[in-house]
Structures are given as C-alpha cells and as structure tokens.
Amino acid sequence: MLPYIAEFLGTMILIILGDGVVANVNLNKSGMKGGGTVQITFAWGLAVMLPAFIFGAASGASFNPALTLALAVDGSFDWAMVPGYIIAQFAGAFVGAVIVYLLFKGQFDATEDQATKLGVFCTAPSIPNMGQNIFSEAVGTFILVFAIKGMANVPGLTDGLGKFLVFGIIVSIGMSLGGLTGYAINPARDIGPRLAHAVLPIKGKGTSNWGYAVVPLVGPVIGAIVAVLLYGAIPW
C-alpha cells in the first residue's frame, strides 16, 4: 500500500501548495493579494518539487495520471499498479483542494468574482477553443514527460538534482505557455479540485465549467504518450 499512500499524500500536498498560492494571490482579504503570475508560477514548481523529494523513493513521485499512463505504455511502470495510482492521485487532488477551501474560507466569502474562485481550483483558457486548448495542454505535457525521460538517462545526474530540475521544468512550462490554458499538464490537478469546487458550499461560486474539463483530461494524456513513444523511438 505504501506507493498508493505516497501518491495520495504527494498529490494532496501538491494541490495544497499549488491551489494555495492561487488563493493567496487572487482572493480578496488575502495578505498576498496581487502577488502576480510570477509568484504563482514559481510556487507551482515548488509544489511539485517538495512532495517529489518526500515521496520519490516510495512511489516514484508521479502525482500525475498522464505520466503514470505514459510510463506504463513504454514499459517502465507496471500496468497492474496504474488503476491504484490514478485513484490515489485524483483522491489526493480532491482532498488537497478541500483543505485549501477550509484554509481560505474567509477569503472565498470575501471574493465576489466567480471566475476568480473557480480559478483557485482548476484551469481555464484565455481564449476558448477546444482544439487549440487540447493542443496547448498536449504540448506542455509532452515537454514535461520528454524532459523527465531524458533526465533519467543523463549520466551522473543524482536523484536529488533530478527532482530539483523538475522544478525548473514546471516553471519553464508555466512561464512560456501558462497564459494559454493555465498549464494543467496533469488531469488529477484539474479534475480533482474541479470536483471539490462542484461539491463544496462555496459562497456564490457559480458553475464548475465541466464542459472544459475534457481539455485537461485528454490533452495531457495525448502529450505524455506521444512523449514516451517518441523518446523510445530515437536511437540515443
């Protein structure tokens, strides 16, 4: 059970820190309101890196159903463990989002804008266009997974340095592509908190925009699988 517990707790911490910074920067009455996109982007990188250091030895620190599926596709992860990992990741993301709501309940109550509240939990496009939005998520996830595969084969790269470099990958993707769709690049990161938004008694919350949910679900899976297949086809 240890790998599944690690994936649950790691994804939960990722969402507490990731969704937490969005709440911290965007909600009314927050002491850091107005911190901006640079703070959000760096904090998301740290949100991925910190649980990776904690749980890397226990589960491999996937925290991402798209990555888990892709690693199974290329034979570097056991298919038998995929369902348990994905359930743990979605559950951890949901619980993490609930904790963020409990932490910032006063700030949610003080914020009237529905889009700002939803944006704490999940992603949305700057220009709605289903095809382009899926493509954006696919490209961002492709870069993430292709880089992770590449780092695993760099001679002399220590495990600790590799996890630190994951921080750099997340920040780079966010800085360059984040303005398109919010760079979910992880189905659990979006769908779990989106479900939390749907069921929590958030004051004046509005819709959870489930019509868009296909983008952070399908785009990352496509990008991750293409990344491992292309990486495996290159004669390194």
Helices and strands as residue ranges (DSSP letters): H 2-26, H 37-59, H 65-73, G 79-81, H 82-103, H 105-110, H 114-121, H 130-151, H 159-181, H 187-199, G 210-212, H 214-233
